[in-house]
Amino acid sequence: MTVARTPDGLERKPRAVAIGTFDGVHRGHRAVLHAAAGHGPTPTAVTFDPHPREAFGYHVELISTLERRLELLLEAGAEDVLVVSFGEETALTEPEAFAESTLRAIGAEAVFAGEDFRFGHGRRGDLALLRELGFHAHGVPLVDGISSSTIRRLVHEGEVAGAARLLGRPVELDGPVVHGDARGSVIGFPTANLRVAPNLLVPGYGIYAGSALGRPAAISIGTNPHYGGDERRVEAFVLDYEGDLYGERLVVEVWQRLRDEAAFASEAALVEQIARDVEATRAAVRPE
């Protein structure tokens, strides 16, 4: 498996290429990847970073970090991945030139994409153009009701189970563990504080059940109103885990929304509620 940043980073050989931004690698994206993997030879994903909409000045909340996207692409059947740097130069590249300098350069013979895929300057390129250029280009039908925008809306609303049905896996948060206020340790529920990239999609404020490190995890997303906080934090109490996670990358699955965040009459009342959250987390079922 090779992840390359330029076409010359991949061996030029016959390839079946799945191309798209693939943010989140949701069920619709995986249909494209599976089509390429089933066709062969050497199923390869071509994706873009940053998100093309970001290059045009739009704010985009990414469903997955690039690191996680690469892992998901490989899990979905890609043997190699080419990450195309998307900036002004790429945006202004004519589609014929992009096809030659990127797709032909890595040996692409068959190209798979969603039926609405567009590329190149002015979004002039499409699958029909790729066929004219001699590629075996295949449009993969869109999966009804599944889109990145719908997933973002559901996640914002805290409807993580609904978002999981479209993703085909749970909603995830991904980032390094950083030092926090250590209040959790004082009250008996030490949390891993996640530093989440500013452009990563995060569920609406509340308390959630999920998992991390293969163990259940109770997750708090919000400002810690009981302590008068005003900065958003993402904290995970990993059940039955003892260890130092500081500086480590942690992927947290978010399965189920349990309740709103709240301030309590006393710290004892807070501890009692967290204990109830932990029991609810143990009972939670991973969405598929």
C-alpha positions in Angstrom: 0.0 0.0 0.0 1.3 3.4 -1.0 -0.1 6.9 -0.1 1.4 9.4 -2.5 1.2 13.2 -2.7 2.2 13.5 -6.4 1.6 11.2 -9.4 5.2 10.3 -9.6 4.9 8.9 -6.1 3.0 5.9 -7.5 4.3 3.3 -9.9 2.8 3.8 -13.4 0.9 0.6 -14.0 -2.7 -0.5 -15.0 -5.1 0.8 -12.4 -8.8 1.0 -11.7 -9.2 4.4 -10.2 -12.0 5.7 -7.8 -11.9 9.5 -7.8 -13.6 12.0 -5.6 -13.1 14.1 -2.4 -14.5 11.2 -0.3 -14.9 13.3 2.8 -16.2 10.9 5.5 -16.0 7.9 3.1 -19.8 7.4 3.5 -21.9 4.6 2.0 -22.1 6.4 -1.3 -18.4 6.9 -1.5 -17.8 3.2 -0.7 -20.1 2.2 -3.6 -17.6 4.0 -5.9 -14.6 2.4 -4.2 -16.1 -1.1 -4.2 -16.9 -0.7 -7.9 -13.2 0.1 -8.6 -12.0 -2.7 -6.3 -14.3 -5.2 -8.1 -13.0 -4.2 -11.5 -9.3 -4.3 -10.9 -6.4 -4.1 -11.6 -4.8 -2.3 -8.6 -7.7 -0.4 -7.2 -6.5 3.1 -6.5 -8.2 6.1 -4.9 -7.6 9.6 -6.0 -8.7 12.2 -3.5 -8.2 15.9 -2.8 -6.8 17.9 0.0 -7.8 20.5 1.1 -11.5 20.1 0.3 -12.0 21.8 -3.1 -14.7 24.1 -1.7 -12.1 25.4 0.8 -9.9 26.3 -2.1 -12.7 28.5 -3.4 -13.1 30.3 0.0 -15.9 28.4 1.5 -15.9 27.1 5.1 -16.2 23.3 5.1 -16.6 21.2 8.2 -14.9 17.9 7.4 -16.5 14.7 8.4 -13.1 13.0 8.7 -9.5 14.2 9.2 -7.3 13.4 6.2 -5.5 10.8 8.2 -8.7 9.0 9.0 -10.0 9.4 5.4 -6.9 7.6 4.2 -7.4 4.8 6.6 -11.1 4.5 5.5 -10.2 4.5 1.8 -7.8 1.6 2.4 -10.4 -0.3 4.4 -12.9 0.2 1.6 -10.6 -1.6 -0.9 -8.1 0.9 -2.3 -4.6 -0.6 -2.5 -3.0 2.8 -3.2 -4.1 6.4 -2.7 -3.1 9.6 -4.5 -3.8 12.8 -2.5 -4.0 15.7 -5.0 -3.1 19.0 -3.5 -6.1 21.2 -4.4 -5.2 24.9 -4.7 -5.6 27.7 -7.3 -3.3 25.9 -9.7 -5.4 22.7 -9.6 -8.6 24.7 -9.8 -7.4 26.4 -13.0 -6.1 23.2 -14.7 -8.0 22.3 -17.8 -9.7 18.9 -17.4 -7.8 17.4 -20.3 -4.5 18.4 -18.7 -5.6 17.0 -15.3 -6.6 13.7 -16.9 -3.2 13.4 -18.6 -0.9 14.7 -15.8 -2.7 12.8 -13.0 -4.8 9.9 -14.2 -2.8 8.8 -17.2 0.4 9.4 -15.3 -0.4 6.7 -12.7 -1.6 4.2 -15.3 -5.4 4.7 -14.9 -7.3 2.6 -17.4 -10.7 2.5 -15.8 -12.1 5.4 -13.8 -15.0 5.2 -11.4 -16.9 8.2 -9.9 -20.3 9.3 -8.8 -22.5 10.1 -11.7 -22.4 13.9 -10.9 -18.6 14.0 -10.7 -17.0 17.1 -12.2 -13.4 18.2 -12.4 -11.1 20.8 -14.0 -11.3 24.5 -14.7 -14.9 25.6 -14.6 -16.0 22.1 -13.6 -16.0 21.3 -17.4 -14.6 17.8 -17.0 -17.0 14.8 -16.6 -17.1 11.1 -17.2 -18.1 11.6 -20.8 -14.9 13.7 -21.4 -12.8 10.9 -19.8 -14.4 8.4 -22.3 -13.4 10.8 -25.1 -9.9 10.8 -23.8 -9.8 7.0 -24.0 -10.5 6.0 -20.3 -13.1 3.4 -19.4 -15.1 5.8 -17.3 -18.0 4.4 -15.2 -20.6 6.5 -13.3 -21.7 4.9 -10.1 -25.3 5.7 -9.2 -25.7 8.0 -6.2 -27.1 6.2 -3.1 -30.5 7.6 -2.5 -30.7 9.9 0.6 -27.0 9.8 1.3 -25.0 13.0 1.1 -22.3 14.7 3.1 -24.6 17.7 3.6 -27.3 15.5 5.2 -24.7 13.9 7.4 -23.4 17.3 8.6 -26.9 18.4 9.4 -27.7 15.3 11.4 -24.4 15.5 13.3 -25.0 19.2 14.2 -28.4 18.2 15.6 -26.9 15.4 17.7 -28.6 12.8 15.6 -25.5 10.6 15.5 -27.4 7.3 15.1 -29.1 8.7 12.0 -25.8 10.0 10.6 -24.2 6.5 11.3 -26.8 4.9 9.0 -25.7 7.1 6.2 -22.0 6.7 6.9 -22.2 3.0 7.4 -20.2 3.4 10.6 -20.4 5.6 13.7 -19.6 9.3 13.7 -16.0 9.8 14.8 -13.9 12.4 16.4 -10.2 12.3 15.9 -7.3 14.2 17.4 -4.4 14.2 19.9 -5.1 14.0 23.6 -4.1 17.2 25.4 -4.0 18.4 29.0 -7.2 19.8 30.5 -8.3 21.0 33.9 -8.0 17.5 35.5 -11.3 17.9 37.2 -12.4 14.5 36.0 -9.6 12.8 37.9 -10.6 14.7 41.1 -14.2 13.4 40.9 -13.3 9.9 39.9 -13.9 10.1 36.1 -10.7 11.0 34.4 -11.2 12.1 30.8 -9.1 12.3 27.7 -9.3 15.8 26.3 -9.3 15.8 22.5 -7.8 18.6 20.5 -10.1 18.7 17.5 -9.1 20.5 14.3 -11.2 23.7 13.9 -12.6 22.4 10.6 -13.6 19.0 11.8 -17.4 18.3 12.2 -18.4 17.9 15.8 -21.8 16.8 17.2 -24.0 19.4 18.9 -23.4 20.0 22.6 -24.4 17.2 24.9 -23.4 14.0 26.6 -23.0 10.9 24.4 -22.2 7.2 24.6 -19.6 5.8 22.3 -16.2 4.1 22.4 -12.5 4.6 22.2 -9.6 2.1 22.3 -12.1 -0.7 21.8 -13.8 0.2 25.1 -17.0 2.0 26.0 -16.6 5.8 26.4 -18.8 8.5 27.9 -18.3 11.6 25.9 -18.9 15.2 26.8 -19.1 17.9 24.1 -19.6 21.4 25.2 -18.5 24.1 27.6 -18.7 22.4 31.0 -21.5 24.7 32.2 -21.3 23.3 35.8 -17.9 24.9 36.1 -18.8 28.1 34.1 -16.8 27.2 31.1 -17.1 29.1 27.8 -14.8 27.2 25.5 -15.9 24.1 23.6 -14.3 20.9 24.8 -14.4 17.3 23.7 -13.7 14.9 26.5 -14.0 11.1 26.6 -14.1 9.0 29.8 -12.8 5.6 28.6 -14.4 3.0 30.8 -12.1 0.5 32.6 -9.0 2.0 31.1 -5.9 3.1 33.0 -3.0 4.7 31.2 -1.5 7.9 30.0 -2.8 9.0 26.6 -1.3 12.5 26.5 0.1 13.3 23.1 -1.5 10.1 21.6 -3.9 10.3 18.7 -7.3 9.1 19.7 -10.3 8.1 17.5 -13.5 8.3 19.4 -16.7 6.8 18.1 -20.0 8.7 19.0 -22.9 6.2 19.1 -25.8 7.8 21.0 -26.9 11.1 22.5 -27.7 10.7 26.1 -28.7 14.1 27.3 -28.1 17.9 27.2 -25.1 19.2 29.1 -26.1 21.0 32.3 -25.0 22.7 35.5 -25.9 21.0 38.7 -26.9 22.1 42.2 -23.7 20.5 43.7 -20.7 18.5 42.7 -22.3 15.5 44.3 -25.2 15.8 42.0 -22.9 16.1 39.0 -21.0 12.9 40.1 -24.4 11.0 40.5 -25.4 12.1 37.0 -22.0 11.0 35.5 -22.4 7.6 37.1 -25.8 7.3 35.4 -24.2 8.4 32.1 -21.6 5.7 32.5 -24.2 3.0 33.1 -26.1 4.2 30.0 -22.8 4.1 28.0 -22.3 0.4 29.1 -25.7 -0.4 27.7 -25.3 1.5 24.5 -25.2 -0.4 21.2 -22.8 0.5 18.4 -24.8 1.8 15.3 -24.0 0.3 11.9 
